[in-house]
Amino acid sequence: MERRERYDPEDIESLLTERSFDELLEEERAFVLRHLSGRDEYEQMRALLHYVRPDEGMRTPIEADDRVRVNVMAAFRAQQRPQWQIWLNSLAAWLKPDGPAGFWRPALAFGSLALLIVAGVVAVRQFNGNPGTATLAEVKQVPALAKEEIAPPTAGATDQAAKNQLEATNEAQAAMANEATRAANGGTRDLAEPVRNYELRTDASASAEEADAPSVAPPPVEDMAAALDKDLGSVRSTPTTTVPGSAAPVTGHVVTADELATNQSLANGSDAVKSLGSRSKRSAAKDQLAVEKADKDITVSRSMAEDPTLMGLIARGW
Amino acid sequence: MALFGTEYGKLGDERLMELVVRGDERAFAAIYDRYHRRLLSYFHRMLWSDREKAQDFLQDLFTKLAARPQSYDPSRPFQTWLFSVANNMCKNAYRHEVVVREAALHLRNGVDRVEATDGVGVDREHFRDRLDEELDKLDPDHKATFVMRFHEEMPIKEIAVAFGCSEGTVKSRIFYTLKKLAERMKEFNPNALIPHGTARTIRP
C-alpha cells in the first residue's frame, strides 16, 4: 500500500530511466500496466526517452549573433544613462537641426523666451515693486515738497507778488495808525477794524482750514494772562507817529516781526483764551478789555498765520 | 571578490540581479553571457526552429530585463523567473502564428515525409526533425515542459515554479507527452533507438 502511493503516474519517468520492462518488480510492473497498454508501449517510451536525452546533449549549441549582444548592452546603457545626459542630447539635437528649415524652431523658442523675460521684468516692476525702492521714492519726494513750500520766491513774478503783499501790509498798518490817532483824539478806537476787514477780504477759507487744523494744546493760564498784560501795555504805550502830509501827529504802530510772532503764538492758543475768558476772576474792566483785545488780535493773528502768502513773506523776512 | 573589482562570473544569479538593478553594466553582461545560449536554444526549439525569430525573442527578453530589472522578484530563483518570462513570450507567439504553422506543417508532411528504416541504426538527423515536428504539434505548455525538462534539464520543481503549477502537474505533462510522442513515432524501432550504456539521469 505504501509502495503504491510512492509510484504516482507522474513518477513513471524515473522507472523509464532506470529499468527496462523486464527489470521491473512485480508491484512496479502492475503500476506501469495500469497506465500503459503493455510492454511495447513501455519500451517505446523508454527508447524515446533514452534517445532524446543524449540527442539533446549532442546537438550543436546555437550561438546568437554578436549584434544581439551589442543591441542588448546598448539598451541597458540607454536605460541607465543619467537623465541630464538624455536631456542634454535632446537639447543639442534641438539646437542643431538637420536642415536649415529647422532653425525656425529654436529661433521662435528663444524669441518667445526673451519676450517672456522682458514681460516678467516689467510686470514685477509695476505690480510687485520692491519695498526698498518705494522708500527711496518717498524720501526723494518729501524734501522736494518741503522745498517748494519754503522755497524763496524766484525773481520776477515772485518779487512782484512780494511787493504787493508788502504794500497791502503797509496799508493795513496805516489804517491801524489812523484808527489809533482817531482814538487818541477822543473817538472810538478800534484797532481790529481794518484787520477784520482784511480778514474778511483776503481769507474766506480760513474758517474751513481752521476747522480742519489739528487741535493744539492750550498754554498755561498764567502765561496767557501775562501775554495779555504785555499786549495791553504795548497798546497803551504805543508811540505817537506822524503821518506825512498831516498837521496833527498820528498815533500809529508798525507791526514788527516779533510782534507778529507773538500774535501768532497767541493765535495757537485761541481756544484756551476763550475758555480763560469764562474762568478768569480778574477785574471786570481789565479783563473785559484784555479779552476783547486778545480776541481781536487773535483773530487777526490767526488769519495772518493761516495766510500762506503772508507767512511766506515773514519767512522770507527772517 | 577579487583584489580589484568583482569577479562577476562567480556571483550567483540573484546577486548579479541586485547589481543590475543598481545599474551595473558588467553584471548585466554576465547575466547575458550566462543565459543567452540556453535561452536562444529554448526559443529555437519553441519557435519552430526559426533561428532569426529565436534571436529576436532573445533580444526582446534582455531588452525587457534592461528596461525593468526591478520587476524580478529576488525571492524566486532567477533561472526559473527568466524561463517563465521566456515561456510567456512563446505563448504569445503561439497565439499569433499557430494557424500559419499548422498549415505549413501539413504542407511539409505531404512533401518530404521520410519513413524510418527498420533494423539497422536510425538516422539521428531524421529522428531530430521528426521529434521537433511532433513537438510543434503539441500544446504549448506540454511542449515547453518537455523542452525545459529534457533540453534545458531543469528540475521538476523549477519547472513547476516557472509555470506556476504543482510538481505533479509537471510530471503528468511529461508522462503524457512521452506517451504521445512514442505513439506518433512508432516507425522508429525501439530496439534500434535504445543506445545501450548511454542513458543519462536528470535531476528529479
Interface residues (C-beta under 8 A of the other chain):
Chain A: D8 P9 E10 D11 I12 E13 S14 L16 T17 H35 L36 D40 E41 E43 Q44 M45 R46 A47 L48 L49 H50 Y51 V52 R53 P54 D55 E56 G57 M58 R59 P61 I62 E63 A64 D65 V68 R69 N71 V72 M73 A75 F76 R77 Q79 Q80
Chain B: G23 E25 F28 A29 Y32 H36 R37 L40 S41 H44 R51 A54 Q55 L58 Q59 F62 T63 A66 A67 V122 R124 F127 R128 L131 F150 H151 E153 G168 V170 K171 S172 I174 F175 L178 K179 L181 A182 E183 M185 K186 F188 P190 N191 L193 I194 P195 T198 A199 R200 T201 I202 P204
